[in-house]
Amino acid sequence: MKFAVIGGGPAGLYFAILMKKLRPQSAITVYERNKSDDTFGFGVVFSDQTLDIFQRYDDESYRMIRDAFAYWDDIEVQFKGTVHRVGGNGFCGCSRRTLLLLLQQRARALGVDMRFQVDIEDESKLDADVIVVADGINSRVREKYRDHFQPETDLRPNQFAWMGSTKPLDAFTFIFRETPHGIFIAHAYQYETGASTWVMETDPETFERAGLAKMSEAESAAFLEGVFAKELDGHRLVTNRSLWRRFPMIRTKRWVKDNLVLMGDCKATAHFSIGSGTKLAMEDAIALFEAFRAEAEVPAALNHYETKRRDEVERTQHAADVSLVWFEHLDRFWSMDPHQFAFGLMTRSKAITFENLELRAPGFVRDVERMFADQVHRAGHSDTVLDLPPMFQPFRLRDMRLENRAVVSPMCMYSAENGLPDDFHLVHYGSRAIGGAGLVFTEMTCVSASARITPGCTGLWNDAQEAAWTRIVRFVHGQSAAKICLQIGHAGRKGSSKLMWDGMDRPLPEGGWDLISASAIPYYRESRVPREMTRADMERVIADFGATVVRAVRCGFDMIELHAAHGYLLASFLSPVTNVRSDEYGGTLENRLRFPLEVFRAMRQAWPAEKPMSVRISASDWIEGGIGPDDAVLIAEAFRNEGVDLVDVSSGQTDPRSRPHYGRMFQTPFSDQIRNEAGIATMAVGSITSADQINTIIAAGRADLVALGRPHLADPAFTLRAAAWYGVENHVAPKQYAPGTHALYRTIEKDRADLVDLKLKAKPKRHAPGSSETMRNAAE
């Protein structure tokens, strides 16, 4: 078989090496437009885990790389005169030029034909069964077939320049410097003796104020030597085509065309802040190699490559997206305590969590715990315990004190008759309160019969319902330390629907009721068409909400929440997707907010001043032209100004066309933005599944409370189990359960010790030259 590789970077060379090893008889030719020793940039970074992979696939090139790199174990964060070091990471830096020369040497030894200073203008003239396109971000081949590959480029706003220095470094170092122009960031690491990479980054406003667009490379370097004079300590910055530019996040819909296959940066890029560009490209090479090892025929092999590799690439790109956004919005975090800032930096991409850091750098995590405990103490909790994980620190909203930050999310149970909660609801809410959560939310409880989503939804519009809810509230207060919040809402155009398990949001075939909404737009084509609300409709709905709040006061609820999310009635006013009114309740965001705020004011007036209120909003419609995160900040600020104490930050479900980007903690960034830009307490929700994730979110200042739904459905004692996991003493549990609680603590203490031991054993081995582990492996 004949292979042609267009592009002699790390990806193309590594694929040629692996394929030549597998099939020595194959003809493999690498075409590179530059000279063999031309390279731009300075160093590349690999983790211990990546080096494990390299060693497994080609030990000879691995050894050549390992012997040429600089190794470090720490990440260092320099922020506002403080220095935080986090160990246990295991990284190496290697000169990009050295890496290319070593891979060329290995490829040449295997018999790969390498042709330099050859620019392939027409790939169709190559005599090859497979053409591997690895010609980088500005790929000529990809652009030639743009209509087929369908690349998308998201050009990010921050400016960056890749520079070098002779300054020695013993850690991967993040340096944050505030200047009269704005904030500058250095991502710096050593890659060989006497040489370090310095990637300089700044926001577009700072870039403009500093006049960097008008500076030459040498002038830019001189300017940045002044910004980072203390850290450079007399060393100069070195340039090598160190041009300021914006990072292009590239995604391609297709990777394969006939016998052409894209690999590396030409098909997908990952931001330098997670150090994965070269790693991603070389792992592409491994994936393509594995595809040819698995499949004999070219079409099958190329399909195997794209099918199997895409998920991993997209996960890496998502992590890179989250990471780069963190650096783009430093102003959100600039006022944070330095420990919290450093913790947020370390956990920004979700790859590293509270417990992961605890294994790597227990001292740093203890400092973060003490920092957070001090914040809680200064917020008025005199009984704060210093060594508690953030999840188990108390929280206060007005006069309501929560014993921990774990919340049972509002989840519709669709199990009421005529809006009446029954024994199922008593057991459901009661068991989760006994399970230790600090706050339990009810499902969306409707203000009238016509406000229900389904016939199974609960309500609070008559005396029987009030008595049933009072019974539930009394049980929660009498048998647990939990507080209970009533979520109140109106289904709007999503009403008159089937029960969830019969067809989510699908219309009832019979026995339904008339619907109202901001505009006369049905949810599905087959759904009932709602009536556009008149002013008389609005007055009636406002009265219904106020009457339900009065009943909630008598029930004894600790808190109430207005549901203004997920496409229900109030959300239909907020979103331009569902609100096309031409009166004072449509058009601008200010107008679209008018009716939801009128409802909230009526509720706030009827609710005791000492008790808190929250609002649930959809921070993104996940539809072009719909609500976005910046709009959500303005919505949160408007409710805050009317007396909201907490924003429950959800997203989507506005319209069937919504296309959320699901994943772990996928809605938490919205909470982060609202909390740190609008200056209001938030609750994060959405694919949060563990106590570890709760601690990560809370400690980083991304939310004040964390709500979990499905985990609480599966395990009512989720919070009690988490308390045992972290060894939190005196966590409130019913005295009737004391023997079981004591047994749980003993069992989980051993389970956790065993798991920690397994995780430590599963860590990638250290690849530092001279480390005992490396020498032992060499001896074996």
N, C-alpha and C positions, 0 to 999 in steps of 0.2 A: 504494500500500500504506500502511496505517496502523500506526504503531508507538506503543505506550504504554510509557514507561519509569518504573517505580516505584522512586524513589530518585535524588536529584540529587547523588550523590557523584561522584568522579572517573570511575568506571567508567561510570555511566549517562550522564553528560555527554559523555564521549569517544566512546561508541558513537553517541550522537545526532549529534555533529559529523561523524563519518566517514560515517554513513548519509545524512545530509542532503547532504553533498558528492557522494556517489555517485548519489543519487536525489533531486534537488532538488524533484521533484513530490510526493514522499511526505510525508504528514502525520506529524510526530513530536512527541509531547508528553511532557514530563518532569514527573512529579509528585513534589514534595518536601515532607515534613511540616514541616520547619523553615523559618525565614526564609532569604532568599538569602544573608545574611552571617553566619548562625549556623554555628559550627564548634567542635568540641572537639579538644583536642590542640594541637600547635604546628607542627612542621615535618615535611615528608616528604623522602625521599631517593631520588635517581635516580642511576644510574651512567652513564658515558659511553656504554656499550653501549645502555642504555635510551633515552638521548637520541638516539642514531643512529636508533632505531626510530621515535621520535616525529617526528623530522625527515622521515623517509621517508613517513610516513602523512599528516601535516598540518603543512606548514612554518610556517604562520602561527601556530598555537597553540604550536608548538615555539619559535619566536622570542620569543613573549610570555613563555613560561616561562623560557627561557634568560636573558632580560634581567632577570628578577626574582630569580634564584637567587644563593646564595653557593656558590662553587666551592672545592674543596680536592682535594689529590692524595694526602695522607698519611693513614695510620691510626696512631694513637698509643696505646700500651699503657703505662699507669702501674701498676706492681706493686711493692710492698715497697720503695719509695724509688727504683726504677729507671724510666727512660723509654726506650721503644723506638719508633722511628718507621720505618714501612714505607711507602715511596713507590710511585708508579706505579699508583695505583688509579683516580683520576678519578671523583669523586663531586660531586653538587651537592645543596644543601639548599634547599628552597623552603617558604615559609609555606603551611600547608594552606588557610588562609583565602584567601590570594592565589591559590593554584592554582585553587580553586573559582571565584573571581570572574573569573579570566582565562578559564577554560573556559566559564563562563556568557556572558561577553562574546563569545567566538568563536561559541558556539551561537546566541546571539541574532542575530549578524550574518548567519548562514546561514539564519535563519528558523525555528529550532526554537522551539516553543511551550513555555515554562517556567512552571509554576504552583507557587508556593510556599505554605506553610502549608495544604497540601491533604493530608489523611490518607486514603489509599485503604483503606476497610474491606471492600469487596467488589469485587475485581478483575474479576469476571464482568460487571459493569455497564459496563466500559470499552468504548468503540467502537474496537476495534483488531484487526488481523489477527495481530499479534505483541505479546505483553506481556513485556517484559524486566524481570525481577525483580532489582533491585540495591539492596535495602533493608537490607543490612548483616548483622552477626552475629546480631542478634535478629530476623531476618526473620519478619514476620507471615505472609507468603504461604507460605514454606517450612514453617512450623509448621502452617499450616492443612492442608497436604497431606503431613504428615509420613509417613504410611503409604506414600505413593508415592515421595517423594524419599529417604526413609530416611537422614536425617542421623545422624551419629555425632559425639559431642563428647567429646574427651579433655581434661578440665580439669586443667591442669598444676599441680604443687604450689607452685612459686615465686610469690611476691607481687610485683606491680609497680605503679608509679604514674607517670603521664605528667606531667611538669612542664616548666617553661621557666625561662630566666634571661636577664639582660642580659650575661652573661659572654661576651666574644668568644672564638672558638675557630678555630684554623687547621688543624684535622685532625679526622677522625672519631675520637673519644677514648673509650677504655675505661678506666675508673678502678676499681680494686679497693682497698677500704679494710677493714681488720680493726678491729673495735671490741670492747669487752667483751661486747657482745650477740652478735656474730658478724660475718659478712662482708656488706658492701654493695657493690653494683655500680652504676656510672653509665654508661649508654650516651649519650654527649653529642656534639652536632654543631651548628654554626651554620647557620641557614637564611636569615637576612637580616642586614643591618647592625644590630648591637646586640641580636640575639635568637638564642638557642640553645635547642635541645631537650635535656632531661635526663630520660631514662627511668631511673627508679630501680628496682632489683630486689634481692630478697633471698630467702633460703630460709625455709620456714615456721617453723622453730625460732627463727631470729634475729628474725623478724617478731613472734613471740609474746613472746620475752624483752624486746624493745625496747618493748613495749606499744603498737605502732602501731595495732592494731585499735581502741583506745579513743580515738585522737587524731582531731581535726578536720583538715580540709585544711591550715589555717593552722598547726596544731601539728605536723603531719607535715613540712611545709616547713621550719619552724623547726628541727626535730630534724635533718633532713638537711642543712641549712645548717651545722650543727655537725659532722656526719660529714665533709662535703666542704668544710670551711672553707678549707683550703689551696688547693684547686683553684678554688673560686669567687672567692677573692681579694677578698672584700668585696662581691661582687655577691649579690643576693637571688634566691631561687627564686620563681617565679611559678606560681600554680595556675589551672586552668580545668577544673573537674570532675575534679581530679586524685585520683580515688578509688583506693584500693588494691584490686586484684582479681587473679584468677588467669587465665592465658591459656587460651582455649578453642581447641584444635586441632579444627577442624570438617572433616569429610569427608562428602560425600553420595553415595549409591549411584547416584542418577539426577539429571540436571540439567534434564531436559525433561519437561513434561506437557502434552500437546495443543499449544496455542499459547503456553504459559508456558515461559520459559527462565531459569534461574538464572545470575547472574554476580556476580563479586566475592566479598566476605566471606561472603555468605549461603550459598554453595556450598562454599567452601574458604578456610581461613585459613592464613597463614604467619607464623611467630613473628617479632617485631620485631628479633630479634638478627641476622637476615640482611637487614633493611631492605627486605622485598619485598612488603608488604601492598598498598600503592597501586600498585606496579609490576605485581603479579600481577593486580589488578583491571583496570587499564588495558590490559594485554595480553589479558585476557579480552575486552574491548571490541573489540580489533583482531581477535581470532579469530572473534568473532561476525560482525563486519563482513565478514571474508574469506569466511565461510560463505555469506552472502547474495550476495557477489560471485560465488561459485562455483556456487550452486544457485538456480534460479528459483523453485521451489516452497518454501513455508514448512516442511513436514515434512522435506524433504530437507536444507534449510539448517540446521535445528536439529539434525538427526542428524549432519550434517557437523561442526558446531561441537563437539558433545560427543565425537564419535569422534576428531577430530583434536587437540583441545585437552587431553584428559584426561591423556595421558602426560606432557606438559610440566608440567601443574599438579602431578601426583603426584611428579614428580622434584623440583620446587621444594619441595613439602611435606616430602619425605624429607630434603632438605638442611636445611630448617628444623627438623625433628625432631631430627636429629643435633646441630645447633647448640644448640638449647634444652637438650638433655640435658647438654651440656658445661657450661653455666652452672648447671644444677641440681646438679652434682656437683663443685663447685670444691674441696671438701675432698680429692678424689683428687689434685689437682695443686698444692695449696698449698705443699707442701714442695719443689717443683721449682726448679731454677735459673731465674732470671728470663728468660733467653734461651729456655730450653726451654718455659717457661710461655707466653711471647709467641708462640713458633712454634706451639705447640699451639692457642692461640687463633686464630691466622691460618688454620690448616689444619683447623679443627674440623669443617666441613661437607663436606669432601672436594672443594669447588669449587676451592680453591687448594692447590697441591702444592709440593714442594721446588723443582722446576725452574721452575714458574710464579713463585714468589717470587724465584728467582734472576734472572729477567728483570726483575722489578719493583724489587727491592732487593738487589742483589748484596752490598752491604756487610753487611746484616743476615744473609744466609745464611752469609757467611764467619764472622761472629761465632758463629752457631749451630754451624757445623762445628768451630770452635775450642773452644767450650764442650763439645761432645760428645767431642772428642778428649781434653780434660782429664779428663772423667769416666772414659774408658777408661784413661787413664794412671794415675789414682788407684785404679783397680780392679786394678792390678798389671801393666799392659802398658808396660814401660819403653821399648819401641821404637815408641810411637805417633807417627804422622805427623799434624801439625796440619791440613794442608789436604786431607785425604781426606774424601770424602762418607761419611756414617755407615754406609752399606751395606758399605764396605770397611774399617771398623775391626774389629780382632780382638775375639773374645769367648771367655770361659773358663767352663767348667762343671767344677768340681773340677779334675782335672789335665788335662782335655782342652781344648786351645786350637784355636779355629776361626780361619781367616785372614780370613773375611768373614762377613756376616750372611745371605747367600743360602742357602736350603736347598731341596733337591729333595724335594718332598712325598712321603709314602708313597702309592703308587698301585698298586692291584692290577692285575697284568698277565694273570692267568688263563691262564698259558701253561706251567704245570708239569704233569708227569705223576707221579702218586703222591707229590705234594709235593716233587718233586726239581727244583731250579733247574738250567737247562742253559745252552747257549751263548747263547741269547737273553738270559738274565738277566745273563750275564757282559758282553755287549756293552752291554746297556741300562744297567746300573749303572756299568760302567767308562767309557762314553762321557760320562755326565753328571758323573762325578768329574773326568775330564780337562777337561770344559768349564768348570771353575773354581769350582763351588759349594763353599762352606765345609763343608757337611754334606750327606750323601746318606742318605736314609731308604730302607730296604727296604719293600716292600709288607707288609701284615699277614701275618706268617708264623705258621702254626698249630702248636699244641703237640701235636696228635695227628691222626690221620686223620679222626676224627669231629668235630674242631674246625674243619674247613675250611668256608668259605663255599660253594665250588664244587669240582668235580673238578680245576680248573686252578690252585688255590691252592698256594702254596709252604708247606713245613713244615720243622720242625727237630726231628724225633723219632727219627731213625735215623742210622746211621753214614754212609750214602751221601749223605744231605742235608747232614750236617755237613761232609763232604769237599767237596761242591759249593760250599757257602757259604764255606768256608775259601779256596778258589780265588778267589772273587770278592773277598773282603776283601784277600787278598794283592795282587791286581791293583790295587785302589784305592790301597792304601798304597804300592805300588811305583812307580806311574805318575802319581800326583797328590799334591797337598797336602790333599786332602779327607779328612774323617773320615766314618765310615759307622756308622749306627745301625740296629740290628735292631728292628723293631716286632713285638711278640709279641701274639697274640690268640686268641680262641676265638669262633666265629661264633654259638654259642647257637641261638636260634630262627630265625636267618636262614641257617642252614646247609642243606646238601643242596639247593642252588639251581643254576640254570642258569648258564652262562657269561654275562658281562655282555651280549655282543652277541646272545645267544639269548633274553634276557629277564631284565633286572636283578631279582634277588631273587625270581624266580619259581621254584616248586618243580620239581625234576627229575621227568620223567614216569616214569622207572624207574631202578633202580640207586642209589637214595638210601640214607641212613643215619638212624638214630634221633637225635633232637635232645633237648637239655636246655635249660632256661631257669630264670629266677627263678620264673616261674609258667607254668601250662599254657595259654598264649595264643599262637595261631599268628600269624605275621606277616601273611599274607594269609588270607582265608577258605579258599582252596584249598591253603594251605601245610600241611606236616606239623604236627601238634600236638605241641609239645615236652612232655617230662615235667618236672614241677616237681622241681627238684633236692632230693635227700636229703642228709643230712650225709655219707654215704658218697660220693656224687657229688662233693661239695665237696672232700673229702680227696683223691680221685683227681685232680681238676682242679688243685688246689694242687700236687700232686706232679708233674703234667705240666709246669706252668709252671716249677717249680724245675729239673726235668731239662733243659728247653730252655735255661734260663739257663746251666746248667753247660756245655752244648754251645756256647753263644754265647761263653763265656769262651775255650774252646779254639779257636774259629774266629778269634778276635782282634778282634771288634767293639769299637769305641771306646765305644759307648753302647747302651743298650737302652731301648725304650719299651713300656709296657703300654697296650694298646688297650682303653679303657673308654668308648668312644663309639659312636655310630651304631647303637644298638640291638643290638649284639652281646652276648655272654654277660654280661660284667661291667656293661655299660651297662643291661642288663635288670634288674639288681638296683638300680641307682641311681635309675631313673625310676619314679615312682608310676604312670605309664601302663602299665608292663609288669610291675611288682612289686605283686601284691595278696596277698602272703603274710601269714599271721596269726601267724608265729613271730617269733623274735628277729632274723630277717633281713628283715623287712618292717615297714611302718608308717612310723615316723619316719625322717628322713634319716640320723640316727645309726645306726639299725638297717640301713637300706638300704646304707650304706657298709661294713658289717661284713665281708661276704665279699670285695668288691674289695680292701679293706685287708689282709685275710688273705693274699690272693694276692700283693699287692705286698710284704708283709713277707718272704714266702718267696723272692721274686725278689731283694730287696735283700740278704738274707742270703747268697745264692749268688753275688752279683755283687761284684767287687772294690770295696773302699771308695773307692779313688782314681778310679774311673770313674763318670760321671754316669748318672742314670736320669730318664726323663720319663714322663708319663702323658698320653694323649689323652682329652679329655672332650668331651661335647656340652654346651655352656653353655646351650643352650635346646632344648627339645623342639619349640618352635613349635606347641604344642598347649595349649589351656586345661587347667589342672590339672596340667601337666607341669613338668619342671625349668625354672627361669628363671635369669636372670643372678645374682640374689642367692644362689640355691642353689649355683650354680657356684662362687661365691667360697668358700662353706663347704666344698664338695667339694675345691677346690684347697688350702685350709688344712689339711684333714685329711690329704691326701697329702703336703703339705709337711712336716707334723709327723712323718711316717713316713720322710722322707728323699728325697722327690722333689726334683729340681733344676730342672725345667722343666715347665711345663704347656703342652701342645699344644692350643690352644683351637679346637675345631670346634663344630658344632651340628647339630641335626636328625638325620634318618634313623632316628629312634627307632621310628617307626610310619608306615604309609602315609598317615595323616591329617595328617602334618606339613605345614605351609604356610609355609616360610621366606619372608622378604621379601628376595629376591635383589637384588643390585646390586653396584657396585664396592666391594670391601673390606667386604662386608656383615657379616662376622663379626669384624672388627677391634675394634668397640666392646666385645665380650665380652672380648677379650684385654686391652684397655685397663683395664676394670674389675677383672679378676682381678689383673693386674700391680700396679695402684696401690692396691688395697684389701687383697689377700691378702699383698702384699709378696713375690712370687715371680717369677722370670723366666718369660716366656711366649713362645710362638711363635704368630704370627698366620697364619691360612690363609683361603682362600675368596675367589675372584674378584679376586685380586691378580695383576696382569699385567705390571707394568713396574718397572724399576729406580727410576724416579721415585717410584712408590708405596712401594717398599721404603724409600727414604730418608725419605719423609714419615712413615711409620709409626715408624721407628726414632728419628728425630730428635725426634719429639713424645713419645717415651716410652710409646708404645702397645703395644710389644712389644720383645723383645730379639733375636729371630730372625724371619725371614719365610719361609714355605714357599710355593713355587709348584709347581703340578702341570702343568696343560696347557701353559703357556709352555715348560716343560722338555721336554715331549713333542715340541713343534714345533721346539725349538732346544736341543739338548744343550749348546751353548756359550753359553747365555744370559748367564752371569756374566762370561765372557771378553769377550763383546760389550759388556756394561755397563762393564767396566773400560776398554775402548777409548773408549767414549762419554764417560766422565768424565776420560779422560787419566790413569788410574791407572797409574803406572810400576811395573815389576817384579812385575806380577801373575803368579802362578805358572801356567805353561803348559808342557806337555812340550817338551823341547828339539827333538824331531822336528818340532814344529809352529811353530818359531820364525819361519821365513820368512813363513808365513801370518799369524802374529800381528802381525809388523811391518807387513805390508801392510794388515791390518785396522785397525790404529791410524791409519795414514795416511789411509785411505779414510773412516773414521768421523769423523776430525777435520774433514774438509771437509764431510761430510754434516751434522754437527752445526752447523757455522757457517752452512750454507745454511738449515737449518731454523730456527735462531734468527732469521736475517734475515727469513724468511717470517713467523714469528710476530710479530715487531716490526712488519712492514708490515701485518699483519692486525689489529693492535690497533685498537679503536675510536678515532676521532679525538677530540682534546680539544675540549671544548665551552666551556671557560672564556672569558668575554668578553675580547676583546683578544688571545687567543692567536693566534699566527701561522697556525695551521691553520684556526681559525675564520674569521679575516679572509680567508684565501685562498679558502675555500669560499664566503664571502659575495661575493667579487669575481667568482667564476665563475658 
